[in-house]
Amino acid sequence: MKVILVLLCLAIAGRELYLAFDRRRRAGPPEIADIRTQLTALKDTRDELEHFRSAQRERLERLTAERTAELAPLAAGQDRLAESLRETDDRIGSLVAQINDRMVPEVNERLNTQKAALERLTADVAALRAHLVARLDQAVAASLGAEPADLVAASLTAVPAAARAALAGPFERFLERYGLWCELADGDRYYLSGRSPRGLERDFLELLTARGASGAPAEAEALLTALRGTARATAQVGPLLIVRTPEELLCGVLPLAELRLPETAALLDDPSRASARLRRLPAARLLDAS
């Protein structure tokens, strides 16, 4: 009996287990179908996303192409503008360089010329002031009974005028050698003090004699040498007149009375006439230093 009950219980238990297993086996396919449905839905969603991304990519590419097409003329215009600006800058730089090359030296030259003119004017004003003061001092001394100061005229000319610069140094040293002081210089003219015309006449006559005996002062020889280097020139110191022409170099001591004549002053501008005048002087007053 017990065995039967045990077997019966086992049979019941086995049936229940089978029924339970069968129910579970039957319930599987719907769940799998649901999962498959969800997977299909997910795949459709992914396809939609891919399609959306592709559509958006195509739209973005289309917009980019349209934007590029719209910006192309603007970019080309900007390039042309940049090139035009570069060309303008180059032209401006070239013009500035040309202005600097042409105008700056000219401006500097003008400034230097103006500076030199101002310096000469300042020196002339100072010389005039000093000369005026000296004249006033001499006038005061003369009013107290002193002897009046002697003044002597001198002149130096050359043709061409540029040759005068080479003569100025030897000429001024010659003046110093004979104790003459330049009170005022005005172009080719000099106004000298320190010696009387009569004293100079005596010294210059002695100079002609010494030059003939090869005993002239070095300053006189230097002046004659400088005059030989010019085509036409005249040098006058009081009664002494030295004339250079292409043919000759003459030294003469004019009589003091002739110095007051207007035609004597005109000789300084015409070396040929001056040479002819010296040729008419007595032998004691003439020296041919050619």
LOVO-857564 format. One line per 5 residues: number of its first residue (from 0); their letters; for each residue z, y, x of N, C-alpha, C. Coordinates in steps of 0.02 Angstrom, whole numbers, plus 50000, padded with zeros to 5 digits. Example, Ala and Ser with C-alpha at 12.3 -4.5 7.8 and 13.67 -1.06 7.14 Angstrom:
// LOVO-857564
0 = AS = 50390,49716,50660,50390,49775,50615,50390,49835,50660  50354,49888,50642,50357,49947,50684,50394,50002,50645
***
This chain:
// LOVO-857564
0 = MKVIL = 50000,49940,50041,50000,50000,50000,50000,50062,50043  50040,50062,50091,50044,50119,50137,49978,50128,50172  49949,50071,50188,49884,50076,50224,49833,50107,50179  49835,50089,50117,49786,50116,50069,49797,50190,50061  49861,50209,50057,49876,50281,50050,49853,50320,50111
5 = VLLCL = 49864,50290,50168,49843,50323,50231,49768,50331,50231  49733,50277,50215,49661,50280,50214,49636,50330,50163  49672,50331,50105,49652,50378,50053,49661,50450,50078  49717,50460,50110,49730,50529,50137,49678,50547,50189  49661,50501,50232,49611,50514,50283,49544,50529,50250
10 = AIAGR = 49529,50491,50196,49465,50502,50163,49464,50571,50131  49521,50590,50100,49523,50657,50069,49517,50711,50122  49554,50700,50177,49552,50751,50231,49482,50755,50260  49451,50699,50268,49382,50701,50296,49334,50737,50250  49343,50725,50185,49299,50758,50137,49308,50833,50139
15 = ELYLA = 49372,50854,50143,49386,50926,50145,49356,50957,50208  49363,50920,50262,49334,50946,50324,49259,50952,50319  49228,50903,50288,49155,50905,50282,49134,50963,50238  49171,50970,50181,49154,51025,50136,49162,51093,50170  49216,51096,50209,49227,51161,50245,49171,51173,50296
20 = FDRRR = 49153,51122,50331,49099,51129,50381,49034,51146,50347  49022,51115,50290,48960,51126,50255,48956,51198,50230  49013,51223,50204,49014,51293,50181,49000,51341,50239  49031,51325,50295,49021,51370,50353,48948,51367,50377  48918,51309,50377,48849,51302,50399,48802,51338,50352
25 = RAGPP = 48817,51336,50288,48775,51370,50240,48782,51447,50246  48839,51471,50266,48849,51544,50270,48815,51575,50331  48795,51539,50382,48765,51565,50444,48699,51600,50434  48650,51575,50405,48585,51606,50400,48586,51676,50371  48623,51692,50318,48625,51762,50294,48650,51811,50347
30 = EIADI = 48699,51790,50383,48725,51836,50436,48672,51848,50489  48639,51791,50507,48586,51798,50557,48530,51841,50530  48514,51833,50467,48461,51873,50437,48480,51947,50437  48546,51959,50424,48568,52029,50425,48561,52059,50494  48580,52017,50544,48573,52042,50613,48500,52055,50629
35 = RTQLT = 48457,52009,50607,48386,52019,50619,48360,52082,50584  48385,52093,50524,48365,52154,50488,48386,52217,50527  48448,52213,50551,48472,52271,50590,48431,52281,50654  48414,52225,50687,48373,52230,50747,48304,52259,50731  48276,52238,50675,48211,52264,50655,48216,52339,50641
40 = ALKDT = 48272,52357,50607,48281,52429,50593,48289,52469,50657  48326,52440,50704,48335,52474,50769,48268,52481,50805  48227,52427,50802,48162,52431,50835,48118,52484,50802  48120,52486,50735,48082,52538,50701,48105,52607,50721  48173,52613,50726,48200,52678,50747,48178,52696,50818
45 = RDELE = 48178,52645,50862,48156,52658,50931,48082,52678,50931  48042,52643,50891,47971,52661,50888,47961,52732,50862  48002,52749,50812,47998,52818,50786,48017,52869,50840  48071,52850,50877,48092,52896,50931,48037,52903,50984  48007,52846,51003,47953,52849,51052,47895,52890,51026
50 = HFRSA = 47878,52881,50963,47824,52920,50933,47842,52995,50932  47906,53009,50915,47928,53079,50914,47926,53109,50984  47950,53070,51033,47949,53095,51102,47877,53106,51125  47832,53059,51107,47762,53066,51126,47731,53128,51093  47748,53138,51029,47722,53196,50994,47749,53261,51025
55 = QRERL = 47814,53259,51040,47843,53319,51071,47814,53332,51140  47802,53277,51178,47772,53285,51244,47702,53315,51238  47662,53289,51191,47595,53316,51181,47598,53389,51160  47646,53405,51116,47653,53475,51094,47673,53520,51153  47719,53495,51193,47741,53534,51251,47683,53545,51300
60 = ERLTA = 47644,53491,51311,47586,53498,51356,47535,53548,51327  47525,53544,51260,47478,53590,51228,47503,53662,51234  47569,53671,51221,47597,53738,51227,47592,53764,51299  47606,53718,51347,47601,53738,51417,47530,53758,51436  47482,53719,51412,47412,53735,51426,47393,53802,51394
65 = ERTAE = 47415,53812,51330,47400,53875,51298,47433,53933,51334  47496,53922,51355,47532,53975,51391,47498,53991,51458  47476,53937,51491,47441,53947,51555,47376,53985,51544  47340,53966,51490,47277,54001,51475,47290,54075,51459  47346,54088,51423,47362,54157,51406,47383,54196,51468
70 = LAPLA = 47420,54162,51514,47445,54197,51573,47393,54203,51629  47340,54163,51625,47290,54164,51679,47260,54233,51689  47237,54268,51635,47211,54336,51646,47264,54383,51675  47326,54375,51649,47380,54418,51675,47392,54404,51749  47393,54340,51768,47402,54323,51839,47345,54349,51881
75 = AGQDR = 47284,54343,51854,47226,54369,51891,47232,54445,51898  47254,54479,51844,47263,54551,51848,47317,54570,51898  47371,54531,51898,47424,54544,51947,47399,54534,52018  47357,54482,52028,47329,54471,52095,47284,54529,52115  47242,54552,52067,47199,54609,52082,47240,54671,52097
80 = LAESL = 47294,54681,52057,47337,54739,52069,47371,54735,52137  47395,54675,52154,47427,54667,52220,47377,54680,52276  47316,54654,52268,47265,54666,52319,47248,54740,52324  47244,54772,52264,47230,54845,52264,47286,54883,52298  47348,54863,52285,47405,54896,52317,47404,54886,52392
85 = RETDD = 47386,54825,52414,47381,54813,52486,47327,54856,52517  47269,54860,52483,47215,54902,52510,47236,54976,52512  47271,54997,52458,47295,55067,52457,47344,55079,52513  47391,55032,52523,47439,55039,52578,47403,55042,52646  47352,55000,52653,47314,55000,52716,47279,55067,52727
90 = RIGSL = 47249,55093,52672,47214,55158,52678,47264,55213,52694  47321,55212,52660,47372,55263,52673,47397,55258,52745  47409,55196,52768,47430,55187,52837,47378,55211,52886  47314,55197,52870,47260,55220,52914,47257,55296,52915  47263,55327,52856,47262,55400,52853,47320,55431,52891
95 = VAQIN = 47379,55401,52882,47438,55426,52919,47427,55420,52994  47400,55363,53015,47387,55354,53087,47336,55405,53112  47283,55417,53071,47233,55467,53092,47263,55536,53095  47305,55552,53046,47338,55617,53046,47383,55624,53108  47420,55569,53122,47464,55571,53181,47423,55579,53245
100 = DRMVP = 47366,55541,53248,47325,55544,53309,47292,55612,53318  47273,55643,53262,47236,55706,53267,47281,55767,53263  47327,55765,53214,47366,55825,53200,47426,55833,53246  47461,55777,53260,47523,55783,53299,47509,55813,53368  47458,55787,53406,47445,55819,53471,47426,55893,53464
105 = EVNER = 47387,55908,53411,47367,55978,53401,47427,56021,53384  47471,55994,53341,47531,56032,53323,47576,56041,53384  47583,55986,53423,47624,55991,53484,47594,56042,53533  47527,56040,53538,47494,56088,53583,47505,56160,53559  47500,56170,53494,47512,56237,53467,47584,56258,53479
110 = LNTQK = 47630,56211,53467,47701,56227,53478,47713,56244,53551  47683,56204,53596,47691,56219,53667,47661,56286,53685  47602,56301,53655,47570,56366,53668,47614,56423,53643  47640,56414,53582,47684,56465,53555,47748,56473,53596  47774,56415,53620,47834,56418,53662,47819,56455,53727
115 = AALER = 47761,56438,53757,47743,56472,53820,47733,56547,53808  47700,56563,53751,47689,56634,53735,47755,56670,53724  47801,56636,53690,47867,56666,53679,47904,56676,53745  47899,56626,53789,47932,56633,53853,47901,56690,53894  47834,56695,53891,47802,56751,53926,47823,56818,53896
120 = LTADV = 47825,56820,53830,47846,56882,53797,47917,56900,53815  47961,56849,53816,48031,56862,53835,48035,56888,53906  47996,56856,53950,47996,56879,54020,47969,56949,54026  47915,56964,53988,47886,57031,53990,47935,57083,53964  47969,57066,53909,48018,57114,53882,48074,57125,53932
125 = AALRA = 48097,57071,53964,48150,57079,54014,48126,57121,54073  48062,57109,54094,48035,57148,54150,48028,57221,54130  48005,57234,54069,47998,57303,54046,48066,57337,54042  48115,57300,54019,48183,57329,54015,48209,57345,54085  48199,57297,54131,48221,57309,54200,48183,57368,54231
130 = HLVAR = 48117,57371,54217,48077,57427,54243,48101,57493,54214  48115,57494,54149,48139,57556,54118,48206,57577,54147  48250,57529,54156,48315,57545,54186,48306,57573,54256  48260,57541,54295,48248,57566,54363,48218,57636,54362  48172,57648,54316,48142,57715,54311,48195,57767,54292
135 = LDQAV = 48240,57748,54247,48293,57795,54228,48340,57808,54287  48356,57754,54324,48398,57764,54383,48364,57811,54433  48299,57801,54442,48262,57845,54489,48260,57917,54463  48253,57924,54397,48253,57992,54369,48320,58026,54379  48374,57987,54370,48441,58015,54382,48449,58034,54455
140 = AASLG = 48425,57990,54501,48430,58006,54572,48388,58067,54590  48328,58072,54560,48285,58130,54574,48317,58194,54549  48351,58191,54493,48385,58251,54467,48442,58273,54512  48466,58227,54553,48519,58244,54601,48491,58261,54669  48424,58266,54675,48394,58287,54738,48364,58233,54780
145 = AEPAD = 48362,58170,54756,48334,58115,54795,48258,58118,54793  48226,58086,54843,48153,58084,54845,48127,58039,54788  48072,58058,54755,48045,58015,54702,48020,57949,54731  48026,57896,54691,48004,57830,54714,47928,57826,54714  47901,57790,54762,47828,57781,54767,47807,57720,54727
150 = LVAAS = 47750,57726,54693,47720,57670,54657,47649,57660,54683  47629,57598,54688,47563,57580,54713,47531,57533,54662  47467,57543,54648,47430,57499,54603,47397,57444,54643  47393,57385,54613,47359,57328,54644,47320,57291,54590  47273,57250,54611,47232,57213,54563,47205,57150,54596
155 = LTAVP = 47196,57098,54554,47168,57034,54578,47122,57007,54524  47058,57000,54539,47010,56973,54490,46970,56917,54523  46943,56872,54482,46902,56817,54508,46852,56796,54455  46795,56772,54478,46742,56744,54434,46724,56675,54460  46735,56622,54420,46762,56623,54352,46837,56639,54351
160 = AAARA = 46861,56658,54291,46931,56680,54285,46980,56625,54304  46960,56562,54294,47005,56506,54311,47021,56504,54385  46977,56532,54426,46989,56530,54499,47045,56577,54519  47065,56622,54475,47117,56670,54492,47184,56636,54506  47197,56580,54472,47261,56546,54481,47272,56525,54553
165 = ALAGP = 47218,56504,54587,47225,56483,54657,47235,56542,54704  47219,56603,54680,47226,56662,54722,47294,56696,54713  47325,56685,54655,47386,56722,54638,47442,56711,54689  47453,56648,54709,47507,56634,54756,47498,56669,54823  47441,56659,54857,47430,56693,54921,47432,56769,54914
170 = FERFL = 47407,56796,54858,47407,56868,54847,47478,56895,54842  47521,56861,54804,47589,56885,54795,47629,56878,54860  47616,56826,54899,47650,56820,54965,47626,56875,55012  47563,56895,55006,47537,56950,55047,47574,57015,55028  47586,57026,54964,47623,57085,54942,47693,57086,54971
175 = ERYGL = 47726,57028,54968,47794,57024,54995,47794,57038,55071  47742,57015,55104,47739,57024,55177,47739,57099,55195  47712,57141,55152,47709,57212,55166,47762,57252,55127  47814,57217,55105,47872,57251,55075,47860,57279,55006  47815,57250,54969,47799,57275,54902,47834,57233,54849
180 = WCELA = 47861,57266,54799,47897,57233,54745,47860,57247,54679  47847,57194,54642,47810,57201,54579,47856,57228,54524  47843,57290,54503,47881,57319,54448,47856,57293,54381  47791,57283,54376,47762,57260,54313,47693,57231,54326  47678,57175,54293,47612,57144,54297,47581,57145,54228
185 = DGDRY = 47519,57167,54223,47484,57171,54159,47414,57143,54169  47405,57079,54154,47341,57047,54164,47324,57044,54238  47268,57075,54257,47248,57076,54327,47282,57132,54367  47316,57177,54333,47345,57236,54366,47418,57225,54384  47437,57253,54442,47506,57252,54465,47527,57324,54479
190 = YLSGR = 47590,57339,54464,47619,57403,54481,47677,57389,54529  47669,57414,54590,47713,57394,54645,47755,57453,54669  47814,57437,54694,47857,57487,54725,47881,57460,54792  47912,57504,54831,47940,57483,54895,47906,57514,54955  47843,57536,54947,47806,57567,55002,47766,57626,54975
195 = SPRGL = 47754,57675,55018,47713,57732,54999,47639,57716,55013  47593,57745,54976,47522,57733,54990,47502,57752,55062  47530,57806,55088,47511,57827,55156,47537,57777,55207  47597,57751,55198,47623,57700,55244,47581,57637,55242  47559,57618,55182,47516,57559,55175,47448,57571,55208
200 = ERDFL = 47421,57631,55202,47357,57646,55233,47361,57635,55309  47415,57658,55338,47424,57650,55410,47430,57576,55428  47470,57538,55390,47479,57467,55405,47414,57428,55396  47375,57445,55345,47314,57407,55333,47260,57423,55385  47259,57484,55410,47213,57499,55465,47232,57458,55527
205 = ELLTA = 47297,57452,55539,47319,57410,55595,47302,57337,55582  47305,57316,55518,47288,57246,55501,47215,57232,55518  47170,57278,55503,47100,57267,55519,47090,57260,55594  47125,57302,55632,47120,57297,55704,47148,57231,55729  47206,57210,55702,47237,57148,55723,47194,57088,55703
210 = RGASG = 47163,57091,55643,47120,57036,55620,47060,57029,55666  47033,57085,55689,46977,57082,55735,46998,57052,55802  47062,57060,55820,47086,57031,55883,47121,56964,55872  47111,56934,55813,47141,56868,55795,47217,56871,55798  47245,56925,55775,47318,56929,55774,47345,56949,55706
215 = APAEA = 47310,56934,55651,47331,56952,55584,47389,56908,55561  47434,56934,55519,47489,56894,55493,47463,56833,55455  47504,56781,55452,47485,56719,55418,47470,56731,55344  47508,56776,55311,47497,56789,55240,47428,56819,55228  47406,56862,55274,47339,56891,55268,47285,56838,55277
220 = EALLT = 47293,56795,55327,47245,56742,55338,47242,56694,55279  47301,56679,55249,47302,56634,55191,47265,56665,55132  47273,56730,55122,47237,56763,55067,47162,56762,55079  47140,56775,55140,47068,56773,55155,47040,56703,55145  47078,56652,55167,47056,56583,55158,47048,56566,55084
225 = ALRGT = 47096,56587,55043,47092,56574,54971,47032,56610,54940  47017,56671,54963,46960,56708,54936,46894,56675,54954  46891,56643,55012,46829,56609,55032,46814,56550,54985  46865,56525,54952,46854,56468,54906,46829,56489,54838  46816,56553,54827,46789,56577,54763,46719,56604,54772
230 = ARATA = 46683,56610,54717,46615,56638,54719,46616,56714,54719  46656,56742,54674,46662,56815,54669,46734,56832,54654  46761,56880,54691,46831,56901,54681,46842,56968,54714  46893,57003,54690,46916,57065,54722,46991,57065,54724  47019,57090,54778,47091,57098,54786,47104,57168,54813
235 = QVGPL = 47143,57206,54776,47156,57276,54795,47231,57287,54798  47255,57318,54853,47325,57337,54860,47325,57408,54887  47339,57456,54843,47336,57525,54864,47267,57541,54893  47264,57565,54956,47199,57582,54985,47159,57522,55011  47191,57464,55015,47156,57405,55042,47115,57372,54986
240 = LIVRT = 47052,57358,55000,47008,57325,54953,46973,57268,54989  46982,57207,54962,46949,57147,54990,46900,57122,54937  46838,57111,54957,46785,57093,54910,46753,57028,54933  46748,56980,54886,46715,56916,54899,46652,56912,54855  46595,56903,54888,46532,56889,54853,46504,56824,54882
245 = PEELL = 46453,56794,54850,46425,56733,54878,46398,56742,54949  46382,56804,54968,46353,56815,55035,46404,56834,55088  46460,56865,55069,46504,56892,55121,46575,56901,55095  46620,56915,55143,46690,56931,55128,46708,56993,55170  46718,57049,55136,46730,57113,55169,46799,57139,55154
250 = CGVLP = 46830,57170,55205,46895,57203,55197,46886,57276,55216  46910,57322,55174,46904,57393,55189,46965,57431,55166  46980,57486,55202,47035,57531,55184,47004,57596,55160  47009,57608,55094,46980,57668,55064,47024,57729,55079  46994,57787,55085,47034,57848,55090,47077,57858,55028
255 = LAELR = 47137,57883,55038,47183,57890,54981,47154,57935,54927  47114,57984,54947,47085,58030,54898,47040,57993,54849  47007,57940,54871,46961,57904,54827,46997,57863,54774  47061,57848,54786,47097,57805,54739,47106,57839,54671  47101,57905,54670,47110,57941,54607,47045,57945,54566
260 = LPETA = 46989,57925,54596,46925,57932,54562,46914,57874,54512  46888,57887,54452,46875,57833,54404,46826,57781,54430  46775,57803,54468,46726,57754,54493,46757,57705,54542  46811,57724,54575,46845,57677,54620,46876,57619,54581  46907,57634,54524,46936,57582,54482,46882,57536,54454
265 = ALLDD = 46822,57564,54441,46768,57523,54414,46742,57472,54465  46753,57485,54530,46729,57438,54581,46762,57370,54574  46823,57368,54547,46860,57305,54543,46826,57255,54496  46787,57279,54450,46753,57235,54402,46683,57216,54424  46660,57242,54481,46592,57229,54505,46593,57217,54580
270 = PSRAS = 46604,57154,54602,46608,57140,54674,46547,57162,54713  46488,57160,54683,46428,57181,54720,46430,57255,54735  46448,57297,54686,46454,57368,54697,46510,57384,54746  46566,57346,54739,46622,57357,54785,46602,57341,54857  46563,57287,54865,46540,57269,54933,46495,57324,54962
275 = ARLRR = 46451,57350,54920,46407,57404,54943,46447,57466,54962  46500,57481,54924,46542,57539,54941,46578,57529,55007  46604,57469,55019,46639,57456,55082,46591,57462,55141  46528,57443,55131,46480,57447,55186,46469,57520,55209  46486,57568,55167,46477,57638,55185,46538,57668,55220
280 = LPAAR = 46591,57628,55228,46651,57653,55262,46640,57657,55337  46679,57699,55370,46675,57700,55444,46696,57633,55473  46674,57619,55532,46688,57554,55564,46762,57541,55570  46802,57593,55581,46875,57584,55589,46908,57563,55524  46874,57574,55468,46902,57557,55402,46869,57495,55372
285 = LLDAS = 46829,57459,55407,46792,57403,55380,46798,57342,55426  46806,57283,55394,46808,57220,55432,46767,57169,55393  46719,57138,55426,46680,57083,55396,46715,57018,55414  46747,56986,55364,46784,56924,55375,46746,56863,55349  46681,56869,55342,46640,56814,55314,46645,56752,55359
***
